């Protein structure tokens, strides 16, 4: 490695403080409910425990796990508690080699088999199959295998939106959307300390835990997190869902560093959203899923997010025909009205007619068809 490469690598990383290590330890020790469908019981899972079980069983089957990292909003929360974002999903990344379809299947089977470990004591496991566990406890199962990306995701169900997401990554070209969600924290040293040390952690005796920013400069990205700045590299590479994340950040008080950067970001993200979700029904499914998964406990923010999305799409979409643009804006307006009805004393929607000024979703006129 050249001196320039070594310098760049050192800028990507930082050793966590004692306070940050304590927050990380608390998150890994928190019991997260995995809700079962039907009559199946809720599982109580500690992130550190499921990592240890899955890793051990993978290695028993001959799959070497290079490292395990905490990713996304939970990692950002560990580094800076007062962002106002909190954290939702617990994203756990297992670095390993996914050489073929057989390995992909093996990883899935190991995770499902590991869930048996968390069933209540006394519950018979003999007749519970992997297929049953998948149907009951898995919310989302994703496999990506192409020239640049080889990874899989198993998301375990949680009715409050705090899903435990196990991601198995061989290669992933783009690992972040914005600098403030680009952090990954290595867990290996802390998990090794759990196994090997009989002495509790303290400020003077705790493992060295390394954080990394996939954005490229750890201190710069952490500065963005503190100052609530929206920044990124190569915005044209951000997938379509990045537009919704961008609007979510705006609602939470984050801002691009300049007006010019904001306009550039918004044009790129609007274009990519409509490339990835060209059909109005796909757009509706994506919006509804995002609102459902990202605002549990903050339902009052859903309307603000939709209003912001309407404004951004209205101002920055240049890739659509006029009728397509109006169709999408009408969809966003309709969703905003439904959200508003849920959180205020608006009468039943069957009794309401909405007259909307397309230029401004905040201008909603409601006419009640029947007396209140």
C-alpha positions in Angstrom: 0.0 0.0 0.0 1.4 3.4 -1.0 1.7 6.2 1.5 -1.2 8.0 -0.2 -3.4 5.0 0.1 -2.4 4.5 3.7 -3.3 8.2 4.4 -6.6 7.8 2.7 -7.4 4.7 4.7 -6.5 6.3 8.0 -8.9 9.2 7.2 -11.7 6.7 6.7 -11.3 5.3 10.2 -11.5 6.5 13.8 -11.2 4.8 17.2 -14.4 5.1 19.2 -14.4 6.9 22.6 -15.4 5.2 25.8 -18.8 6.9 25.7 -19.4 5.6 22.1 -18.3 2.1 23.1 -20.8 2.2 26.0 -23.6 3.1 23.5 -22.6 0.3 21.2 -22.5 -2.2 24.0 -26.0 -1.0 25.1 -27.4 -1.5 21.6 -25.9 -4.9 21.2 -27.4 -6.0 24.6 -30.9 -4.6 23.9 -33.6 -7.3 23.6 -35.3 -6.8 20.3 -38.7 -8.6 19.7 -39.0 -10.6 16.5 -42.7 -10.9 16.0 -44.1 -14.1 14.7 -47.2 -14.4 12.4 -50.2 -16.4 13.4 -49.9 -18.3 16.7 -46.1 -18.3 16.7 -44.5 -16.7 19.7 -42.5 -13.5 19.7 -38.7 -14.1 19.9 -36.5 -12.0 22.2 -33.2 -11.5 20.4 -30.1 -9.6 21.6 -28.1 -8.4 18.5 -24.8 -9.7 20.0 -26.4 -13.1 20.6 -27.7 -13.6 17.1 -24.4 -12.5 15.6 -22.6 -15.0 17.8 -25.0 -17.8 16.9 -25.1 -17.1 13.2 -21.3 -16.7 12.9 -20.6 -19.9 14.8 -23.0 -21.9 12.7 -21.6 -20.5 9.4 -18.1 -21.3 10.4 -19.2 -24.8 11.5 -20.4 -25.2 7.9 -17.1 -24.0 6.4 -18.0 -20.4 5.7 -15.4 -18.0 6.9 -16.7 -14.7 8.3 -14.1 -12.0 7.7 -15.8 -9.5 10.1 -19.1 -8.3 11.4 -20.1 -4.6 11.4 -22.9 -2.4 12.6 -24.2 -0.2 9.8 -26.6 2.6 9.0 -28.7 4.7 11.5 -27.7 2.6 14.5 -24.0 3.2 13.8 -24.7 6.9 13.4 -26.5 6.9 16.7 -23.5 5.3 18.4 -21.2 8.0 17.1 -23.5 10.9 17.8 -26.6 10.4 20.0 -28.2 13.8 19.5 -28.8 13.8 15.7 -32.6 13.8 16.2 -32.7 10.8 13.9 -32.5 8.0 16.5 -32.1 4.7 14.9 -34.6 2.2 13.4 -33.2 -1.0 11.9 -30.3 -2.8 13.4 -28.2 -3.4 10.3 -25.6 -6.1 10.9 -23.1 -6.8 8.0 -21.3 -10.1 7.8 -18.3 -10.0 5.4 -17.8 -13.3 3.7 -17.3 -14.9 0.3 -20.5 -15.7 -1.7 -18.9 -17.8 -4.4 -22.0 -19.5 -5.8 -25.7 -20.2 -5.4 -24.9 -23.0 -3.0 -23.3 -20.5 -0.6 -26.3 -18.1 -0.8 -28.6 -21.0 0.1 -26.3 -22.2 2.9 -26.3 -18.7 4.4 -30.1 -18.5 4.3 -30.5 -22.0 5.8 -28.1 -21.2 8.6 -29.9 -18.0 9.6 -33.3 -19.8 9.6 -31.8 -22.7 11.6 -30.3 -20.2 14.1 -33.8 -18.8 14.9 -34.6 -22.1 16.6 -32.1 -21.1 19.3 -34.4 -18.2 20.3 -37.7 -20.1 20.5 -39.1 -20.2 24.1 -37.9 -23.0 26.4 -40.2 -26.0 26.2 -41.5 -25.3 22.7 -41.1 -28.3 20.5 -38.7 -27.8 17.6 -39.1 -31.1 15.9 -41.8 -30.2 13.4 -40.7 -26.7 12.6 -39.1 -26.5 9.2 -37.0 -23.8 7.6 -39.9 -22.9 5.3 -42.1 -22.3 8.4 -39.5 -20.1 10.1 -39.2 -18.1 6.9 -42.9 -17.5 6.6 -43.3 -16.7 10.2 -40.3 -14.6 11.2 -38.8 -13.2 8.0 -40.1 -9.9 6.7 -37.8 -9.5 3.7 -35.4 -11.8 1.8 -33.2 -10.3 -0.8 -30.5 -11.8 -3.0 -28.3 -9.7 -5.4 -25.8 -11.3 -7.6 -24.3 -9.4 -10.6 -20.9 -8.1 -11.8 -20.5 -5.5 -9.1 -22.7 -6.6 -6.2 -22.9 -10.0 -4.4 -24.9 -9.9 -1.2 -28.0 -11.2 0.5 -30.3 -9.7 3.1 -32.5 -11.4 5.7 -34.8 -8.9 7.6 -36.5 -10.3 10.7 -39.9 -9.0 11.5 -40.6 -6.3 14.1 -44.1 -4.7 14.2 -42.6 -1.4 15.4 -40.2 -1.1 12.5 -37.0 -1.9 14.4 -36.1 -4.8 12.2 -33.0 -6.9 12.8 -31.4 -6.9 9.3 -28.7 -9.5 8.7 -26.7 -8.6 5.5 -24.1 -11.0 4.1 -21.8 -9.1 1.8 -19.1 -10.4 -0.6 -19.0 -7.2 -2.7 -21.2 -4.1 -2.7 -20.3 -1.2 -5.0 -22.2 1.5 -3.1 -22.6 1.1 0.6 -24.2 4.5 1.6 -26.5 7.2 0.3 -25.3 10.2 2.3 -22.3 11.0 4.5 -24.4 10.9 7.6 -25.5 7.3 7.0 -22.1 6.1 5.7 -20.7 4.8 9.0 -19.8 1.2 9.9 -18.5 0.0 13.3 -16.5 -3.2 13.6 -18.0 -5.5 16.3 -15.3 -8.2 16.4 -13.2 -6.7 19.2 -16.2 -6.1 21.4 -17.6 -9.6 20.8 -14.2 -11.1 21.5 -14.0 -9.2 24.7 -17.4 -10.7 25.7 -16.1 -14.2 25.2 -12.6 -13.8 26.7 -12.7 -11.3 29.5 -14.0 -12.0 33.0 -13.5 -8.4 33.9 -16.3 -5.9 33.0 -15.6 -3.1 30.7 -14.5 0.3 32.2 -13.1 3.5 30.9 -9.6 2.3 31.6 -10.2 -1.3 30.4 -12.3 -1.8 27.2 -11.6 -3.1 23.7 -10.5 -0.8 20.9 -13.4 -0.4 18.5 -12.9 1.0 15.1 -15.5 3.1 13.1 -15.2 3.7 9.4 -17.0 6.1 7.0 -17.6 4.7 3.6 -18.0 8.3 2.5 -14.2 8.4 2.7 -13.4 11.0 5.4 -14.5 10.0 8.9 -14.1 13.4 10.5 -15.8 15.2 7.7 -18.8 12.8 7.7 -19.0 13.0 11.5 -19.0 16.8 11.2 -21.9 16.6 8.8 -23.7 14.4 11.3 -23.2 17.0 14.1 -24.1 20.0 11.8 -27.0 18.2 10.1 -25.5 18.6 6.6 -26.6 16.5 3.6 -23.6 15.6 1.5 -22.7 12.7 -0.8 -20.4 11.5 -3.6 -21.6 10.5 -7.1 -25.3 11.2 -6.4 -26.1 9.7 -9.8 -25.3 6.3 -8.3 -27.8 6.6 -5.5 -30.8 4.2 -6.0 -34.3 5.5 -6.4 -35.1 5.1 -2.7 -32.5 7.8 -1.9 -35.0 10.5 -2.9 -37.2 9.4 0.0 -34.3 9.3 2.4 -33.3 12.8 1.3 -36.8 14.1 2.0 -36.8 12.4 5.4 -33.5 14.1 6.2 -35.0 17.5 5.2 -37.9 16.9 7.5 -35.5 16.1 10.4 -33.7 19.4 9.9 -30.8 18.4 7.7 -29.8 20.7 4.8 -27.5 20.5 1.8 -24.4 22.8 2.2 -25.6 25.1 -0.6 -28.5 26.0 -2.9 -26.6 24.8 -5.9 -25.8 21.5 -4.4 -29.4 21.0 -3.3 -30.7 21.6 -6.9 -28.1 19.2 -8.3 -28.9 16.5 -5.7 -32.7 16.8 -6.2 -32.5 16.5 -10.0 -30.3 13.4 -9.8 -32.5 11.7 -7.2 -35.8 12.5 -8.9 -34.4 11.1 -12.2 -33.2 7.9 -10.5 -36.5 7.5 -8.6 -38.5 7.4 -11.8 -35.9 5.2 -13.5 -36.2 2.6 -10.7 -40.0 3.1 -10.2 -41.4 4.0 -13.6 -44.9 2.7 -13.0 -47.4 4.6 -10.8 -48.3 1.4 -8.9 -44.7 0.7 -8.1 -44.3 4.3 -6.9 -47.3 3.9 -4.6 -46.0 0.6 -3.2 -42.6 2.2 -2.5 -44.0 5.2 -0.9 -46.4 3.3 1.3 -43.7 0.8 2.4 -41.3 3.7 3.2 -43.9 5.5 5.3 -44.8 2.3 7.1 -41.2 1.3 7.8 -39.6 4.6 8.7 -42.0 6.5 10.9 -43.1 4.2 13.7 -43.4 6.3 16.8 -43.1 9.4 14.6 -46.4 9.2 12.6 -46.8 13.0 12.8 -43.7 13.3 10.5 -45.3 11.3 7.6 -47.3 14.2 6.4 -44.3 16.6 6.5 -42.3 14.1 4.5 -45.0 13.8 1.8 -45.3 17.6 1.6 -41.5 17.8 1.2 -41.5 15.1 -1.4 -44.3 16.8 -3.4 -42.3 20.0 -3.4 -39.0 18.3 -4.4 -40.7 16.3 -7.2 -42.6 19.4 -8.4 -39.4 21.6 -8.5 -36.8 19.1 -9.7 -38.3 16.5 -12.0 -37.1 17.0 -15.6 -37.3 13.5 -16.9 -41.1 13.0 -17.2 -43.9 13.9 -19.6 -46.3 16.4 -18.1 -49.1 13.9 -17.5 -46.7 11.5 -15.7 -45.5 14.2 -13.5 -49.0 15.3 -12.6 -50.0 11.7 -11.9 -47.1 11.3 -9.4 -47.9 14.6 -7.7 -51.6 13.5 -7.4 -50.5 10.2 -5.9 -48.3 12.0 -3.3 -51.2 14.4 -2.6 -53.6 11.6 -2.1 -51.3 9.8 0.4 -50.7 13.1 2.2 -54.5 13.5 2.6 -54.8 10.0 4.0 -52.0 10.5 6.5 -53.5 13.9 7.5 -56.9 12.2 8.1 -55.2 9.5 10.3 -53.6 12.1 12.6 -56.2 14.8 12.8 -60.0 15.0 13.4 -60.9 15.0 9.7 -64.1 13.0 9.1 -64.1 9.6 7.4 -62.5 9.8 3.9 -65.7 8.4 2.3 -67.4 11.6 3.3 -64.6 13.9 2.1 -63.9 15.4 -1.3 -60.4 16.9 -1.8 -59.8 19.9 -4.1 -56.1 20.3 -4.5 -53.9 23.0 -6.0 -51.4 20.9 -7.9 -48.7 23.6 -7.4 -48.9 23.2 -3.6 -49.8 20.1 -1.8 -50.2 22.1 1.4 -53.3 23.8 -0.1 -55.9 21.1 0.5 -59.5 22.1 0.5 -61.8 19.6 2.2 -65.6 19.5 1.5 -67.7 17.3 3.8 -70.4 15.6 1.9 -72.5 14.9 5.0 -73.1 17.0 8.1 -70.5 16.6 10.8 
